[in-house]
Amino acid sequence: MYPNSKCGIISGLRPGEVAGQTLNRKYRFEEKVMDKKQDNSIKPNDVTRRKFMRDGAVTAAGLAVGLGAAGSKNVYAETPKEKTRSYNSEMEYRRLGKTGLWVSAVCLGGHWKRLDKMVPGLFKGGGWINPDLNNEDFKKNRRDVVSRCIELGINYIDACTWQEVVAYAEALRGRRDKMYFGFSWYQEEMRKPDFRTVNALIGTLDKGMREAKLDYVDVWRPTMLSQSGRHTKGEVDEMFGALEKSRKQGKVRFIGLSSHDREHIKWMMETYPELQVTCTPYTAKSKVLPTDSVFDAAKKHDVGMFGIKPFAGNSLFEGDSSPDGPMAAQDDELARMAIRYILGNPALTAPIPGMINTHQVDNMVRAVKERRQLDVAEAEKLEKAMDEAWAKLPAHYQWLKDWEYV
């Protein structure tokens, strides 16, 4: 029901506990379903880049160096929580690692799977990744969802396709200072061999910012190969070179990456102290390993983590996301329980589900406000639902099972 989960339960195991104690047309031909490629390789109210660079000087003055045994880290002066974008006293905020930003406990994932339930005919046979971006009902839907997020204190959008970047940049036009913007133009980033050099990646960033009319990006987190360990170290060095160059140029505030490769993510956290943010899978079936967890590395190196696919690619739900469908209430409850479970892991900054209407925004905010720990009956219900979700995962999502123990 919650499309866009951008992104197990052991009875009695609480989230965050370790196991053993009581997760444009130009591209249409290659984008039939992004998921199938998991294993393949200024308007007056906008914040302008000039203002961003001026304000950034204040932040840069707060740099601290040399924390942690693993070597130096860049730790930015923290914005007071109450000064974060779209602060709402009823929303919970979490620190996004060494960026010093405070982001809402649930953020807005960029994917809009099943949005055709709200805007019939939107996809026109091209799959969810290729909606008609000029459809006025689509534009209104995205603006309404973003407006509701801002109203309720959700303050980060994660966009990972060129369509998402363009659509959400437009939805934020005139109020760019209300939400932090995560950027990936995955069609021309690390998944393609031609885009694994500093110059090529900077070219993608420049193109994306130009086409989306963005003056700056809060977090650039290129999408790597799902199994990013298949990249050579030289390719990873090039990516970090591009990230650092973009930050020095004043185009990007903070840098990160997206990968589904647990061991490689951990290695990059340990190897590149400039890494600030990661996007990686975490579902309602994920559990932290007793030792050597990726979350141990995240805490040690102060890396913020966004969890994608919180609802296992919608496999958690029985309904089809129709607002008045017969399973809507049950799926709403399962969505809230999954988010409560995931938020029980304090090392994960925030899950980033996609949301197709304002009701789903309200439901996610409700989940943040509800009691965090599941009671016995709730835990059993969610465990059963996730077992069923695991059993019906489509072929292109079977890799999610590798994220049960992290």
N, C-alpha and C positions, 0 to 999 in steps of 0.2 A: 504494500500500500504506500510505502514511502519510497518512491522511485528514487533513484539517485543515491542510493547509499553509496556515496562515493567511497568510496571506498571502498564454547561449551561450558557448559556448566558441569561441574562435578557437584553432586548434591552436598550441600553444606559448605562448599568452597565459595568464599566471598571474592568479588572482583578485586584484583590487585594482590591476592594472596598467592603464594606459590603452591604448585601441585604437591599434594601430600599433607597440606595443612587443611584444619576444619573450616581472553581477543577482538570553399565556395564552390562550390561546385567542383573546383579544381581537385579537391581531394575525395570526391564522392566515391570514385571507383575503389578507393582503398580504405573507406571508412564504413563499410557495411555495418559492422558492429565492432566498435573499438575493443570490446571485451574479448573478441575472438583472437586478438593479437597479443594476449597476455604473455604467451610464451615465445613470441617472435620479437625476432629482433625488434571654449572656456568661458564656461559660463561664469558670471560674476561670483557665484557661490562656490565654485570649484577651488580646490587647493592647487595652486600652480606650482610648477617645478621650482620657480624662483623662491616662492614662500617655503617650499619644502626644504630647499638647500639652505635657506637662511635659518630655519628652525633646526635643521640637522646639525648646524654648527654648535648649537646648544647641547644637543645630544652627544655629539662627538667629544665635547669638552668633558663629558662624564665617563669617558672610556676608562675601564680598569683593566690592567693586564697582569697575568701571572697567577691565576687561580688554578688550583688543582695540580695533582702530581703528574698528570699526563702532559703538562706543558702549558704554555700561555693560552689564554682564552680572551676573546674580545667580549666584554660584558658591558652592555650599554646602560647608561643611567636609566633607571626605571621611571616610567610615567606613573604618577600616583594613581592607584586604582580608580579613584573617583574622577580622575581627569581623562580616563580612557574614552574612546569614541562611543557615542550613544549610551553613555553610562545610565543604568537603571538600577536603582537600589534593590529591586526585586529579583535581579538577575545575578547569578554567581559568575565571578570572573576568575580566570586562572592565568598565571604568568607563563608567557610563551618563551620559556628558556631564557637564554642570554640576550634575546632581543630587548627584554625589559618591557615589552608590551603586555597589556592585560586584555585577554580575549574572552568572550563569553564561553560558558561551559559547553554550549552547543553552538556550532557555527553552521553557515549555509554552504552545503556542497553544491558544486556547479551543475552536476548532471540533472536532467529533467526527464528521465525515463517515465513513461506513462502520462506525460503531460497532455497527450491526445485525449485523455479522459476529461480534461478541462477545456481543451481547444480541439474539437473533433477535426480530423483531416490535416492536422498540423504537420505530420511527418511525410505525408504524400508518398508513402512507399519507400522513402529513403532511410528509414530507421531513425531512432531517437536522436542520434548525433547530428542529423541534418534537418532541423525544422526550418520552416519558412520564417526567416528572421524578420521579414517585412510584414508579417501577419499582425494586424493591429491588436487582435485579441491576445496573441502571444506576448506582445510588448506590454500590454496592460497587465497581464497575469504576472509577468516577471517584476514589473514595477510595483504591483500590489504586494507581492511576496516580500520584496526588499523593503517596502515601506513598513510592513508589519514587523519585520525583523528589527528595523531601526526603532520602532515604537516600543518594542519589548526588550530592547537592550542587546540583541544579537548584533555583533559588530565586526564579523569577518566573513568574507566571501572567498571561496576557493574555486577558481576557474581554470580548467586544464585543457580545453580545446579552443581553437580559434573562434568557434561559434559562441562558446560560453564567454570568452573574454569580450568579444564585441557586444553581446547581448547584455551582460551585466554592467559593462562600462556605460552603456546607454541607460540602463535602469537606474544607475547612480548619478547620471548627469545632473549637475546643479546641487548635488549634496555629497560630493566625493569625500568630504571630510567626515562623513557619518559612519563609514565602515572602512576597515582595512581590506586591501585587495591582494589576494594571492593570484599569481600569474603563471600559467604554463601554456605554451602554444605547441602542444605535443606533436602536431603533424610535422613540425620542422625543428625538432629537438633531438635528444640523444637516441631515440628509437630508430632514427634514420642515419645510415652511415655517412651521408653527406653533411650531417650537422653535428659533428663531434670535434669541432675545432673552436678555438676562441673566436675567430672572426665570423665563422658561420653562425654560431650561437648568438653573438652580439647582433648580427644581421637579423636574426629571428626576433630578438627582443625589440629592435628598432622598428621592424615591420609591424609587429603586433601593437606596439604603443601608437604608431602612426595610424593604423587602420582603426583602432579602438578609440583614438583621440584621448589617450592617457598622457598626462604630463609626467607621471612617475608611477612606480609600482612599489607597494609595501613589501611584498615577499615574492621574489622570483624563485620558483622551485621547479626546475626542468624535470620533465618526465623521462626517466631512464628506462632501459630495457627492464621488463618485469623481473627477470633474473639478472639484476645489474652486475653480478659477479662476472658476467660474460664480457663486460667492458674491460679493455686493457687498462692498466694503471695510467698509461699515457693519455687515454681518452678521458679518464676521470680527472686527471690533472688539467686537461684542456677545459673541461666543464667548470672546474673551480677557478681557473684563470679567467673565464668569461664572467663568472659571478662576481669575482673581486673587481674586475675592470668596470663592470656596470655599476657597482656600488661607488667606486671612486669617481665615476663620471656623473654621479648624482641622479641616475635613472632609477636606481633600486635602493631601497632602504636596508632590507635584510635578505639573506640568501638561504636557500634550502634545496631540497630535492624530493623526488617521489620515486620509490622503489618498492618492490614486493619481496626483495631478497634479504631476509633477516640477518644472516651472517655478514653479508656485504654491507648492509646499513651499519651494523655494529663496527665493522672495520673502518668505514668512512668516518664515523664519529670519533674513533680513536686516532685516525690518521690526519684528518683535516680539522684543526681546532677552529677554523673560521666558520664551520658548519653551524647553523643556528636553528634550522627548522627541517623536519621531515614529514612527509605524508606517507602513511603506510597502513596496511590492513589491520583492523581490530574489530572483531565481531562479538556478539553475545556468547560465543563459545570459546573465546580466547582466555588463556590463563598464563600467568607469569611463571617461567621456569624457576626451579629452586636456586639454580646458580647460573651465572654467565648469560643472563637474560639481556636482550637488546635494551630493556628498560634500565638495567643497571648501568649500561653505557650512557644512556640518555641522561640519567641523573648525575653521573660522574662528570660528564662533559657539558651539562646544562643545555641540552638540546630540546627545543619544543617539539612536540609530536602531535600531529593531527591524525585521527583514525578514520580511514575510509571503509566503505562497505559495512557499516555497523549492523545492517539488516541482511547480511549475506546476499547482496544483490537482489533483494526483495523475496528471497526464498523463505524468509521467516513468515510471510503473510499468506493467508488463504484467499483474500479478496484481490480485486484487480485495481484498487485505488479509486474506484468510483466513489464519490463523496457519499452517495446514498445507497451504496451496495449493502447486501445483507451481512457481510463480514466486516463492515467498516468499524464498528465499535470494538469488536474483538481485536482487530488489527491495530487500532489505536492503543489499546491496552498493552499488547505485545511490544509495540514500538516504545512505549514509555518504560516498560520493564527492562528492555534491552539497553536503553540509554542509561537508566539508573545503574544497571550492572556494570556497564562500561565505565561510567564516571567513578565507580568504586576504585579504579586504579589511578592513584594520584599522579603517577608518572606520565600518563597520557593527558595531554593538555585539553583536547576536546575532540569528540566525534563530529564528523561533518556530513550529516545526511542531506540529500537533496530533498526539496519540498516543492510540491506542485500547486499548493493553494495556501491561503492564510490559515485555514483550520489546522493544517499540519504544522505550521509555525506555532500556533497556540498549543498544540499537543506536545511539541518538543519542549516548550517553555514550561508547561505543566510538569513534564518529567523531571526537569531540573529542580523544581520546587518540592516534589514529592520526597518522602522518606527515601534515603539513599539505599539502605540495606533491604534486600528482599526478605520477606518472611518465608517460612518453610513452604507454604502453599504456592506462593508466587515463584519461588525458586524452582519448584517441581514443574510448574506450568511452563515456565520459560525453558527449562531443560528439555522437556518433552517437545516443545515447539522447535527448538534448535536441532534436536535429533532428527525431527521430520524435515527440517530445512536442509540439513546435511544430506539426507537421503535423496532429496529431489534437486540438488544442485545441478544445473546444466553442465554440459561437458566443459564449456569455456570458463566455468567457475570452480572446477574441482581443485584448483590450486589453493583455494581458501582453506582447505583442510590442513595445509601446511602451517597455518597460522593459529592452530588450536593451542599450541604451547609456544610461548614467545619469551 
